[in-house]
Amino acid sequence: KEVGGLAVVEANGGGTLGDVLEHLDRRYPGLKARLVTEDGKLHRFVNVYVNDEDVRYMGSLEAEVREGDTVSILPAVAGG
């Protein structure tokens, strides 16, 4: 699903993935709730990558994001 009609959204600065999601949630209210559980973990059905690296192996929401990095947010695909 596109966010705000955009396929690419730029977030200022760096910090952690959590910081980036907070920034994006201010621009697109409700986005973070779709990605993060109430106890502060990424939903299982969402895959997030920083420069093509799965954040689950980088500290999840504490993964470092530097200016110029690419954060990709993808819904998990399942079938049966």
Residue, then its C-alpha position, 0 to 999 in steps of 0.5 A: k500500500e502506498v503511503g500518502g500516495l507516494a511510493v517513496v517517502e523521505a525522512n530527515g536525519g538518522g537515529t534508530l528505526g524507531d525514530v524514523l517510524e516516529h517521524l513518519d507517523r507524525r507525517y502519516p498518522g496511524l502508520k506506526a500502529r500498523l507496523v508496531t505492536e502495543d508492546g513496542k515490537l514490529h508486527r510479525f506480518v511486516n518485513v522491514y529492511v535497512n539497506d536490504e538488511d532485515v532489521r530483525y537481525m539488526g536490533s529491530l526498532e533499535a537498528e541504526v539508520r543513517e542519513g542516506d540509508t534506504v528503509s523498505i517496509l513490506p507486508a509479509v506475503a502468505g498463502g495456503 
